Structure formats: C-alpha cells, structure tokens
Amino acid sequence: MGESRLIQGRYRLHEVIGRGGMGEVWRATDEALGRGVAVKCLKPLGPQQDPQVLTVVRERFRREARVAAALQHRGITVVHDFGEYDGVLFLVMELLEGRNLSQLLAANAQHPLPVQDLVEIADQVADALAYTHRQGIVHRDLKPANIMRLRDGTVKICDFGIARLGADMGFTSRLTGTGIAMGTPHYMSPEQIGGGEIDHRSDLYSLGCVLYELATGVPPFDLGDSWAILIGHRDTVPSPPRAHRAELPDYFDRIVVDLLAKVPEERPADAGDLRRRIVSGRVSLSLPGGMLPGGPFPGAAVSGGTVVPGPGPAAPPVPLPAPAWLRGITGGHRPAEATTAPRPAAHDPAAAVLTTEWTTAATAPPEAPAPPRVAPSAELVAVLAGRYRAGMGLGRLGRWDEAESVHRSVATHRSAALGDDHPDTLASQYEVGFALARLDRPADALRVFDRVAAARARVLGEDHPDTLAARQERAYALGRLGRHPEAYEVYVTVLAARERTVGPDHPDTLRCRHNLAFTLARLGRLEESYRTAHEVAEARARLLGEDHPDTLVTRREVAYTLGRLGRGEEALVQYRAVAAARAAALGPDHPETLAARYETGVFLGRLGQAADALDVCRDLVAARTRAQGADGPETLRARHALAVNLGRLGRWPEALAESESVHADRDRVLGADHPDTLQSRREAAVALGRLGRWEEALASHRAIGAVRTRLLGPAHPDTVAALEDEAHCLERLGHHAEAAALLLRAATPPRP
C-alpha cells in the first residue's frame, strides 16, 4: 500500500489483524457506508518473481473473490467487494469479532473444549460445508485457524483462498498443477497427500482432524515433522478420541472416527448426512435413556451462544434432565410431501424465505387427549431458519418494523412446531424484544425480555450467555422506562455472572460494565459512574484500540459524567477527542461524528465559549440538513442549540426568530406536546422575556406548564421548572402575590 492508508478513496486501513501465505488482513473502515470491515491484501511479489507465477497468484486471488462473493450463508464469511489498487489486489470482507478455533485452544492452554461447545461447533461447520458443497465448492484448507467463533457463538468458515470449483476441474489444474498437494499437513486428507482426486469428502476428513484436536487437545497425528505427519494421515489409523478423553459421547466418537476414514467412500456421504448424525446424537443424548422414541429427530435446528472456557482442564459433563422442549417428542413418519423441497414464490428468493408454506400436524378435537408432539420436518425447520435470517437481515438494514413482524411470525410457528421453551423459539422471541426496543417501545420490549430471560434460565441455566443476554436487554428496557434502580440491580447481577464465566476483559463483560456506568450516572452516583466508565474505557482502549467505536462510546460516557461533576474543561477535552477520532475513522459527516460534534458544541456553550459553540452549531445544521433534510430530528436539535447560543451572545432578536421557527417545525413534525417541541417553545418564551415582551412570555410558560402537568404530573421536575418560569414572568409584570402563590405550589409536593 506504500504510504497510503486509503484504498480507492473508500476503505481506510487501521491496523494489521492477521497474516498468512497470501497476504495480510487489515482492520478497516468502509467510509462510504460507515461500517467496520476487514481488508485482505495480496502481498506484492516484486519484479524478481517469475511473471508466470505472478499471473497464477493474481488469478487465484481473483477467483477467491468471485467464489467467496457468491456464498451467502450464516456460517460463511461475507465478502463485500474486491479490486486492485496501486498494483495490490484486495478483498473486502465482513469484520469478524471473535477468535478462531486455534486461538480458542491457545486461550484454554490447549485443554480440550467442553462437549457442548464441540457439538455446537461441529453442527455449525457441517451446516456451512453442506451449503458450500451444494455450490460445487471444496475448501481444501479447513483447519482451526480458518474457523472463527464470534462473540455471540456463531461459527464461520473463513478464507476460501484455495477453494476449488468442483465443476471447473481444468481451470483448477492450471492454477495448482497436477499432483500438487495444497493444504496444511495436520489437517490434510490422504487423497490430498497422494495427489489424487479431491471432492467434498476431503473437507469432511479435514473437519474430522479439527474436531479431534478440539476434543483431545492435539491433532490426530501430532508428530515431529511434516513428512511424518503426512505419512500418518496416509497409512496410520488414529486412536479414537475417547481413548484420550473417556467422557466424550459415544456418538461423537463414532462420527470423528468415520470422518477420519482413509478411503473417502467410508466417510459420511456428505456434510448434510454428517449434520443429521450430529443432531440425532445430541438429541438422543438429552433424552432419558439416551434414545429418541420412534427414531432420530430429523433436521432439528440448534441455537448458538456458548462460552469460551477459561484455562484449565474441561470438567466431565454432568447428566441433565431433558429440557421441556424435548419431552414427548416422537419420530413419526415423514410426510410424503416432505420428500420435495417447498416451492418458492415465482422467481423471488426473498419471497420464498418470507412466505413459503408448510404443513403441520392436524389439531386434535377438544374432547380427545392431546397427541404427543410430532417431530417437525427438516423442511419446516429449514424454512423457519431462513425466515429468521431474513428478519435478522431486515434489522441490520434498520427496517425494524418489518423485522419485528417477521420475528414475531417465526416465534409463533417455532413455538407450535418445537415448543415454547425450545432455544430457537426463545431466540426468535428475543429478536422480537430487540426490535421493539429499537422501535422505542421499551414497555413492550420489557414484557418480552421478562419471558425470555425466565425461560432461558429454566432451560439453559442462570449463567448461560443467552440467559445473560436476555437479562441485560431487560435491564436496558428498564432504564429506558426510567426505572434505573431496578436496572441497576439487574446489571450488577449480570456483571457478576459475566466476570465469573468469561472474565473481566471479555467484550460482553465490558459492555455490561459500560451499561452499569450509564445507570449509575442516572442514579446520581456520579463518582462511581466516572470510575466505572473510566476503567471500561481504559480496558477497551487496551483490547480494541483507542479509536474503536466501543472505546469511543465509553469515552463519551466519561465526558458526560465529567460534565455532571462540574469538571467542564475535562469533559470538553474528552468530547473533542471523541469527535476527532470519529471524524478520522468514519468521516466528518457520519452520524456518530456529528453526534460527538453536537456534544462538543453544547459544552462550549456551557463553558461560556458561545461564539465557538455558535460556529459548531452552524456547521452541524448544514451537515444535518444534507444528511437528514431540514425536518430531521437531529437537524432540528442542532437548530435549537444554535438559538440557545445566539441568546448567550445577547443576540435576542435572532434567537427569538430561530426558536420560533424551530418550534413551528417541531410542532408540525413531532406534535405540540412532544418534549422537544415544548423545549423550543420555552426557548422562544425566554427570548420574549429578554426582549421585554413579558405578557407573551407568560402565556407561553403557562401553556407549557399546563401540558407538562397533564403529561408528567405536578411533581415532575420539568413541570416544577415551568411553574417557576411562569412565576418569574408574573413578578416582572408586578403580580407579586400571584407569583408567590405559584412558587409555593411548585415547592409543595402533592398529597399521595
């Protein structure tokens, strides 16, 4: 890249986060969309390289981009863009926040992962491989370093850099050369080593090696040199994983042994067959007696959300009773129509995901005894999973109304098919609550999170990460409703569980501590809030970087608390630093940059630097108008701040004109009784008083007091402030007795 930190005027590079044989990966920002991305850059080969080699490597990189960009699956890294800049090829991918499986093992001192984690990882990787293999794509380099586990438990396969299009053998052979083994020795299949025919079953062998290492702490052939490892793969039958770790379930041991068969024909037929074996094994293990009555449970979906274990050996599993969502399930016969995939709506994949029909078992007559729950078909489970993903996609686009509707529908159908307490049903209900919160319906969100948190605690356990996530969202909803003491109690409990299960520096722990700092400030415990926010900011800067969005959010909270503590100059320094960092990382007109600049302007005004504040506000009004339009809420907020600072400079006619204009626009856009509308009306009333127009000011303050009394109650601080404004006008008009009575009324709390 030379000295340039910006690619194609769009992707700003920040730091190298990974290196490999083909190049390096940078943490970057897509400045056009304001989102974090990962940019993979091909290493420059230099003029001393053979031009033919250079051509082959460049072609391979371009093929990686085309192959990866065509893959659309939850378990595959998303590719956004690719191209060439200054002679360097690059690939733009989603930025994954988590650790690869190699890092997980290293963090756990190479101790095996818990059985629950093993099975969850195996299931998700098998699902992703089934998808890629259906596209005719073979990964060819599956290994722990190429499998990421995100913070929410999602598992993703990365780096299809030497993936092969199975339908394009001639093209591949020109790139790789006949008989050249490509891959990593510890995880290579025998056919790769011998230069033989390679298909999807080679990936299954590599997955078997990965699962073997996760289950035992070492690869199946952990020998002294690469040649010995390769010969082991080709000629030696490895000892079963249970020979190293007796508590492994028998079905999991058999799966790994079958995956490591020397001959491809002796491995599972495909990744879909592998996944069915995983699901059947984990379900039968959960039922009393270890068997599912009536046969295996086909196509059951599983939910993520597992915990990265701390250092130390894995504890043997403790047998648990079957969860409520499994009791009474029977296999039943697969309906005849289930042999054919559901037909999507005509030529519309999105419609297929959102509207595909399915058939459920008929409801028994009221007088008949309830039949046992019939296992849902694999097609039904898959359709619901697809609609769930569609809802998630709508949320990522900010289309929360539509997302809430989709998730509510999926939750209803999952409840009917899987049961109220099934983890997938609860996952859909959780997303309903999340969407409601983003739609500014905290009371509705709270009711949903109450149910989900209680059910997850019952089904998954009090300290399960999914349970803690629901409880944390419940606390957030309580805070939005002004119930900060209750929110505080929940945050304290969740924080203790987070620190106990994943440690003090885990991102989820830091997020909870950040929310706790916010809540402490709203409770008036400002010194505690400042200390907590400062500690979180320091930890996030150390772990994520000074300019990471999470770090900046917490630094903004530090600034807010400093301002509340009367340490205005320190607060201003923090606000300016956040604004500058966001401008550099996201661009000057990004919404988060503008929010930080707004707060900087507010504090400049409070510190008596009204002229500087006025300049900031003028720039903000122009930027907000470009981004949102003249009637955007943030545009109107910036205009209100402009009016305030005009008043601070004594420019009262201009302040009055701007305040009245903003009040009229807010009345039209938000409604007459909206708090922002009332705020602008008050600012206009203040300007009227400053201009000696006390009768008009009195009428405005009196109207504001009446609305606030009706909406907020007579004891609310905003209502009391309105009454005091009204009394001040009465005094200036010489109505001293009336003013005194009004002040007494404001100071006297109403009888309960």
Protein Blocks (a to p, Z undefined) as FASTA:
>chain_A
ZZafbehhlaccfbdcbdcfklccdddddfknopacdddddddebjmbcfklmmmmmmmm
mmmmmmmmmpccfkbccdfbdcdeehiacddddddddddfklmmmmnoopacdfklmmmm
mmmmmmmmmmmmmnopafklacfklpccdfkopacdehjllgccfklmmlmmmmnoghia
cddfklccfklmnopacdfklmmmmmmmmmmmmmnopafblcfbfklmmmmmmmmccddf
klmomkbcfklmmmmmmmmpfblklmcfblmlmmmmmmmmmmmmmpghhiaehiacehia
cdehiadddeddddddddddddfklgopafbjadfklmpccdddehilklmmmmoccddd
ddddfkbccdddddddfklmmmmmmmmmmmmmmmmnopamlmmmmmmmmmmmmmmmnojk
lmklmmmmmmmmmmmmmnopaklmmmmmmmmmmmmmmmnopklmklmmmmmmmmmmmmmn
opamlmmmmmmmmmmmmmmmnojkbmklmmmmmmmmmmmmmnopamlmmmmmmmmmmmmm
mmnopklmklmmmmmmmmmmmmmnopamlmmmmmmmmmmmmmmmnopkbmklmmmmmmmm
mmmmmnopamlmmmmmmmmmmmmmmmnojklmklmmmmmmmmmmmmmnopamlmmmmmmm
mmmmmmmmnopklmklmmmmmmmmmmmmmnopamlmmmmmmmmmmmmmmmnopkbmklmm
mmmmmmmmmmmnopamlmmmmmmmmmpccdZZ
